[in-house]
Amino acid sequence: MIDLAIIGGGPAGLSAGLYATRGGIKNVVLFEKGLPGGAIASSSEIENYPGVEEVKSGMEFMDTWNRQCFRFGLTHQMEEILNVSKKDDSFVLKTYNKEIEAKNVIVCTGSIPKRAGIKGEDKFYGRGVSNCATCDGFFYKDKEVAVIGGGDTALEEALYLTNIASKVYLIHRRDDFRAAPSTVEKVKNNKKIELILSVTIEEIFGDQSGVNGIKYKDKNDNISTLNVPGIFVFVGMSVNHDILKNDNGSFICEVNKKGEVKVDLKMKTSLKGLYACGDIREDASRQVICAAGDGATASIEVINSSH
Ligand SMILES: Cc1cc2nc3c(=O)[nH]c(=O)nc-3n(C[C@H](O)[C@H](O)[C@H](O)COP(=O)(O)OP(=O)(O)OC[C@H]3O[C@@H](n4cnc5c(N)ncnc54)[C@H](O)[C@@H]3O)c2cc1C
C-alpha cells in the first residue's frame, strides 16, 4: 500500500511531493498522465513567481521543479487515474489496467478554462488571446483590451485589468450580467470600462505577430470592428473532478456549485485522508504560487496526522 498518492503533477502536486518526501513520508507516488509540469508548462512566459527574476517560458520554469521535487524520494508513475474510491481506512485508485491502494490521497488535477468557440480563438491562444488577467494582463500595460463574458469572473477580471490597461471593453452576448450585483455596480461605475452588450462575436483576427482585434455583430446584424491587441475570454472553467465521482454521478467528497472541491485551511476535503490542492479546489486563485502553497500545506497536514 502506498502511504501517499498524489494525483496530478502540476505545481500543486510537485510541491506536495517535495514536502511529503522531505518531511519523512516513505512511499509517495505522483501519478501524472503526461510529463510533470502542469498547465503552466504550456505558457510562453512566466514572470510573477517571486524569487525567479528572469522571465522564463513555462516549460523552462518547471524544469527546475522537476529536478528538485524528485530529489527526496518522490516517484513518478505515468498513469491516468480514472477513479478514486474509499475502501475502509484507505483509498483505491483505478487506472486502465490496475488498482492501487493508498492511505492518503492528494488530488491536484487542476482545471481547464472553457473556450468560447469563437473563430480565431484557438489560433491566437497565447498570442493575444488569454484566459488569465493576473498572468497576462501586464503585457497590455497602457493598451486597450477586450474582455469576453458576463459572469462574476469576467467582471472581476475586467476590473482587475483596469489597473493595468488604458481601457477595457467588456463584451457580452446579453444585456444583463450573471454576476454579484455589487460587482456589476463597480463595473458600471468604472470609467475605464466600456460595455458592449447584446452582440455576437464573429471573429478574432490578427497576423503573424498576434491579435489585432475582434469583429462583432449587433442585434440588427451590423458588423463592427474593435482594434485591440489583447482579448481575455472568461466563459467558465471545467474543473478536472471526474475521478472523484461515484458510479451514480455523486461525488465522494463535498464540492460547490461550480464543481470545485471544498477544502478547509489545511486542504482537507470532507473525506478523511483525502486532500485537494491548486486549481481544483474552491476559491483557488489559479496561480502557480498559490497551487504550490496548497501542495505544501496538504503534505504538512498528512505528516502531522501520521503521528
Ligand atoms: C497559458 C497559461 C498561462 C499561465 N500563466 C501563469 C502565470 O504567468 N503565472 C501564474 O502564477 N500562473 C499562470 N497560469 C496558471 C497556472 O498554470 C495554474 O494556476 C497552475 O498550474 C495550477 O496548478 P495545479 O497543480 O493546481 O494544476 P495544473 O497545473 O493544471 O496541473 C494538473 C496536472 O494534473 C494532471 N492530471 C489531470 N487529471 C489527471 C488524471 N486523471 N490522472 C493523472 N494526471 C492528471 C494534468 O496532466 C496536469 O499536469 C497560467 C496558466 C495557463 C494555462
Ligand as a Chemical Component Dictionary entry (heavy atoms), coordinates in Angstrom:
data_LIG
# 
_chem_comp.id                   LIG 
_chem_comp.type                 NON-POLYMER 
_chem_comp.pdbx_formal_charge   0 
_chem_comp.three_letter_code    LIG 
# 
loop_
_chem_comp_atom.comp_id 
_chem_comp_atom.atom_id 
_chem_comp_atom.alt_atom_id 
_chem_comp_atom.type_symbol 
_chem_comp_atom.charge 
_chem_comp_atom.model_Cartn_x 
_chem_comp_atom.model_Cartn_y 
_chem_comp_atom.model_Cartn_z 
_chem_comp_atom.pdbx_ordinal 
LIG C1  C1  C 0 -1.371 29.633 -20.696 1  
LIG C2  C2  C 0 -1.312 29.777 -19.187 2  
LIG C3  C3  C 0 -0.560 30.799 -18.640 3  
LIG C4  C4  C 0 -0.476 30.904 -17.250 4  
LIG N1  N1  N 0 0.337  31.876 -16.738 5  
LIG C5  C5  C 0 0.508  31.943 -15.401 6  
LIG C6  C6  C 0 1.428  32.878 -14.851 7  
LIG O1  O1  O 0 2.061  33.677 -15.558 8  
LIG N2  N2  N 0 1.589  32.873 -13.506 9  
LIG C7  C7  C 0 0.905  32.015 -12.682 10 
LIG O2  O2  O 0 1.149  32.021 -11.473 11 
LIG N3  N3  N 0 0.026  31.130 -13.174 12 
LIG C8  C8  C 0 -0.194 31.077 -14.513 13 
LIG N4  N4  N 0 -1.093 30.179 -15.029 14 
LIG C9  C9  C 0 -1.949 29.417 -14.102 15 
LIG C10 C10 C 0 -1.184 28.209 -13.540 16 
LIG O3  O3  O 0 -0.648 27.458 -14.602 17 
LIG C11 C11 C 0 -2.120 27.342 -12.707 18 
LIG O4  O4  O 0 -2.737 28.110 -11.701 19 
LIG C12 C12 C 0 -1.346 26.204 -12.041 20 
LIG O5  O5  O 0 -0.654 25.441 -12.996 21 
LIG C13 C13 C 0 -2.294 25.288 -11.258 22 
LIG O6  O6  O 0 -1.556 24.222 -10.750 23 
LIG P1  P1  P 0 -2.229 22.829 -10.349 24 
LIG O7  O7  O 0 -1.114 21.983 -9.890  25 
LIG O8  O8  O 0 -3.390 23.060 -9.493  26 
LIG O9  O9  O 0 -2.854 22.244 -11.698 27 
LIG P2  P2  P 0 -2.224 22.007 -13.165 28 
LIG O10 O10 O 0 -1.013 22.836 -13.370 29 
LIG O11 O11 O 0 -3.378 22.215 -14.063 30 
LIG O12 O12 O 0 -1.783 20.505 -13.126 31 
LIG C14 C14 C 0 -2.704 19.457 -13.142 32 
LIG C15 C15 C 0 -1.984 18.212 -13.643 33 
LIG O13 O13 O 0 -2.792 17.084 -13.390 34 
LIG C16 C16 C 0 -2.677 16.183 -14.465 35 
LIG N5  N5  N 0 -3.886 15.370 -14.464 36 
LIG C17 C17 C 0 -5.173 15.779 -14.630 37 
LIG N6  N6  N 0 -6.023 14.756 -14.500 38 
LIG C18 C18 C 0 -5.257 13.651 -14.237 39 
LIG C19 C19 C 0 -5.580 12.282 -14.000 40 
LIG N7  N7  N 0 -6.835 11.850 -14.006 41 
LIG N8  N8  N 0 -4.560 11.412 -13.766 42 
LIG C20 C20 C 0 -3.261 11.852 -13.773 43 
LIG N9  N9  N 0 -2.916 13.136 -14.001 44 
LIG C21 C21 C 0 -3.903 14.034 -14.219 45 
LIG C22 C22 C 0 -2.557 17.082 -15.692 46 
LIG O14 O14 O 0 -1.918 16.407 -16.759 47 
LIG C23 C23 C 0 -1.710 18.229 -15.142 48 
LIG O15 O15 O 0 -0.337 18.031 -15.360 49 
LIG C24 C24 C 0 -1.188 30.026 -16.407 50 
LIG C25 C25 C 0 -1.984 29.019 -16.975 51 
LIG C26 C26 C 0 -2.038 28.891 -18.344 52 
LIG C27 C27 C 0 -2.868 27.761 -18.945 53 
# 
loop_
_chem_comp_bond.comp_id 
_chem_comp_bond.atom_id_1 
_chem_comp_bond.atom_id_2 
_chem_comp_bond.value_order 
_chem_comp_bond.pdbx_ordinal 
LIG C1  C2  SING 1  
LIG C2  C3  SING 2  
LIG C2  C26 DOUB 3  
LIG C3  C4  DOUB 4  
LIG C4  N1  SING 5  
LIG C4  C24 SING 6  
LIG N1  C5  DOUB 7  
LIG C5  C6  SING 8  
LIG C5  C8  SING 9  
LIG C6  O1  DOUB 10 
LIG C6  N2  SING 11 
LIG N2  C7  SING 12 
LIG C7  O2  DOUB 13 
LIG C7  N3  SING 14 
LIG N3  C8  DOUB 15 
LIG C8  N4  SING 16 
LIG N4  C9  SING 17 
LIG N4  C24 SING 18 
LIG C9  C10 SING 19 
LIG C10 O3  SING 20 
LIG C10 C11 SING 21 
LIG C11 O4  SING 22 
LIG C11 C12 SING 23 
LIG C12 O5  SING 24 
LIG C12 C13 SING 25 
LIG C13 O6  SING 26 
LIG O6  P1  SING 27 
LIG P1  O7  DOUB 28 
LIG P1  O8  SING 29 
LIG P1  O9  SING 30 
LIG O9  P2  SING 31 
LIG P2  O10 DOUB 32 
LIG P2  O11 SING 33 
LIG P2  O12 SING 34 
LIG O12 C14 SING 35 
LIG C14 C15 SING 36 
LIG C15 O13 SING 37 
LIG C15 C23 SING 38 
LIG O13 C16 SING 39 
LIG C16 N5  SING 40 
LIG C16 C22 SING 41 
LIG N5  C17 SING 42 
LIG N5  C21 SING 43 
LIG C17 N6  DOUB 44 
LIG N6  C18 SING 45 
LIG C18 C19 SING 46 
LIG C18 C21 DOUB 47 
LIG C19 N7  SING 48 
LIG C19 N8  DOUB 49 
LIG N8  C20 SING 50 
LIG C20 N9  DOUB 51 
LIG N9  C21 SING 52 
LIG C22 O14 SING 53 
LIG C22 C23 SING 54 
LIG C23 O15 SING 55 
LIG C24 C25 DOUB 56 
LIG C25 C26 SING 57 
LIG C26 C27 SING 58 
# 
